[in-house]
Amino acid sequence: MPIRMPEAHRAIYREEPTSEKSIPRNKATAFKITKDHIDYPDTFCSDDLPEESKIRFGEDSESRIICPISLEKLKVGSSCYKVDCCKRVFSQNSLKEWLKGHSSCPSCTAHLITKNLLPYKDLIQTSKKIVLFCVTYYWALFFVWLWKGKPEYWLIDNTLKRLF
């Protein structure tokens, strides 16, 4: 009996078949920074934050948390997102701007689910493609018109307009 390749591959590498459950589903959770977040940042921040976004103890007690994207100081009442993959905290505007062009975490490049953050992202990307297609199409028509001259059906339309 011949061995099928997927079964042989799984037997060699002991992998399970890819399913929806095995694909990581990382989300960004929205919250507002409170005084407790500033006073006890270890309870909600990652331990391995990069140097530019580390909690700055001993400095200004109101702004010890820094967004890794914009490097702005996050204060009490700031709207933020905490991503599940690396437990980093980003300012709301910075993460939304990042996700307009990417679908991954800015720090660890893990895939993020963006449906809740940018509900119309697919619609925006599709409309950009449609606009690009229309512009390209009309530029092509323009260059054909420059190269070959005015098409004959335009002349017919003009004569009909003169008659009526």
Legacy VTK file of the C-alpha trace (Angstrom):
# vtk DataFile Version 3.0
C-alpha trace
ASCII
DATASET POLYDATA
POINTS 164 float
0.000 0.000 0.000
1.516 3.362 -1.004
2.180 5.938 1.672
0.553 9.296 1.132
2.842 12.297 1.406
0.863 14.300 3.983
0.632 11.255 6.257
4.330 10.511 5.822
5.225 14.125 6.510
3.163 14.145 9.715
4.661 10.819 10.775
8.201 12.118 10.279
7.722 15.511 11.905
4.852 14.517 14.234
2.775 17.455 13.126
-0.941 17.766 13.401
-2.844 18.857 10.305
-3.358 22.598 10.111
-6.741 23.641 11.367
-8.392 26.855 12.463
-7.497 26.105 16.084
-3.768 25.835 15.401
-3.541 29.269 13.754
-2.678 31.887 16.386
-5.466 34.383 16.999
-3.928 37.432 18.651
-6.181 40.325 19.572
-5.662 43.851 20.788
-7.753 44.759 23.806
-8.822 48.376 24.281
-8.576 50.016 27.688
-7.879 53.355 29.355
-4.827 53.806 31.544
-5.691 54.305 35.196
-3.631 55.368 38.196
-3.143 51.668 39.085
-1.572 51.005 35.679
0.919 53.814 36.295
1.654 52.755 39.888
1.841 48.991 39.216
2.821 48.562 35.547
4.225 45.051 36.076
0.710 43.682 36.477
-0.257 44.453 32.880
2.957 45.114 30.879
5.385 42.658 29.358
8.646 42.015 31.198
10.772 42.158 28.051
9.843 45.621 26.787
12.411 47.242 24.498
14.620 49.966 25.980
12.696 52.869 24.427
9.390 51.696 25.903
10.477 50.513 29.346
8.660 51.789 32.361
10.674 54.739 33.610
10.617 54.433 37.401
11.645 57.495 39.353
10.818 59.950 36.567
7.424 61.570 36.146
4.885 59.402 37.956
2.162 60.462 35.501
3.973 59.270 32.379
6.031 56.144 32.987
4.542 54.124 30.137
5.677 54.933 26.579
4.121 53.769 23.294
6.745 51.810 21.283
5.432 53.183 17.961
5.059 56.906 18.566
7.248 57.119 21.702
4.586 59.323 23.296
4.131 59.180 27.046
0.844 57.540 27.992
-0.888 59.260 30.881
-3.884 58.466 33.055
-6.987 58.412 30.855
-5.085 57.679 27.623
-6.868 55.308 25.238
-4.621 52.324 24.594
-4.495 48.815 23.190
-2.747 45.851 24.761
-1.863 43.077 22.309
-2.116 39.435 23.387
0.958 38.178 21.553
3.682 40.157 23.357
1.674 41.976 26.063
2.843 45.390 24.888
0.784 48.544 25.255
0.292 50.928 22.316
-1.529 54.226 22.036
-4.827 53.864 20.212
-4.037 56.197 17.308
-0.550 54.785 16.709
-1.710 51.171 16.546
-4.635 52.007 14.240
-2.308 53.887 11.858
0.121 50.940 11.894
-2.646 48.432 11.166
-3.865 50.380 8.134
-0.771 49.174 6.296
0.087 45.975 8.179
-1.730 43.049 9.749
0.946 42.195 12.287
2.083 43.371 15.699
4.601 46.237 15.381
6.861 44.722 18.067
6.896 40.965 17.530
5.369 40.715 13.999
2.758 38.158 15.128
-0.489 38.164 13.142
-3.206 40.360 14.687
-6.949 40.152 14.154
-7.948 43.634 12.993
-11.709 43.252 12.452
-12.630 45.012 15.706
-9.942 47.675 15.378
-10.468 48.540 11.718
-13.865 47.123 10.707
-13.746 48.607 7.200
-10.096 47.805 6.398
-11.010 45.323 3.639
-13.510 47.757 2.150
-10.933 50.556 2.160
-8.304 48.348 0.499
-10.814 47.189 -2.128
-11.908 50.745 -2.885
-8.261 51.800 -3.252
-7.751 48.995 -5.779
-10.867 50.054 -7.710
-9.720 53.673 -7.825
-6.257 52.588 -8.967
-7.809 50.421 -11.693
-10.011 53.296 -12.920
-7.115 55.746 -13.000
-4.934 53.237 -14.857
-7.733 52.469 -17.316
-8.350 56.126 -18.136
-4.633 56.827 -18.474
-4.442 53.939 -20.957
-7.393 55.392 -22.904
-5.714 58.782 -22.904
-2.458 57.372 -24.290
-4.330 55.405 -26.967
-6.115 58.636 -27.902
-2.761 60.451 -28.117
-1.233 57.673 -30.205
-4.088 56.877 -32.591
-6.192 59.996 -32.389
-9.823 60.404 -31.471
-11.861 57.181 -31.865
-14.579 57.215 -34.519
-17.436 56.654 -32.096
-16.583 59.991 -30.469
-17.099 61.652 -33.844
-20.507 59.986 -34.197
-21.540 61.245 -30.754
-20.511 64.785 -31.684
-22.537 64.718 -34.939
-25.578 63.418 -33.046
-25.218 66.240 -30.547
-25.149 68.775 -33.383
-28.352 67.346 -34.890
-30.315 67.586 -31.664
LINES 1 165
164 0 1 2 3 4 5 6 7 8 9 10 11 12 13 14 15 16 17 18 19 20 21 22 23 24 25 26 27 28 29 30 31 32 33 34 35 36 37 38 39 40 41 42 43 44 45 46 47 48 49 50 51 52 53 54 55 56 57 58 59 60 61 62 63 64 65 66 67 68 69 70 71 72 73 74 75 76 77 78 79 80 81 82 83 84 85 86 87 88 89 90 91 92 93 94 95 96 97 98 99 100 101 102 103 104 105 106 107 108 109 110 111 112 113 114 115 116 117 118 119 120 121 122 123 124 125 126 127 128 129 130 131 132 133 134 135 136 137 138 139 140 141 142 143 144 145 146 147 148 149 150 151 152 153 154 155 156 157 158 159 160 161 162 163
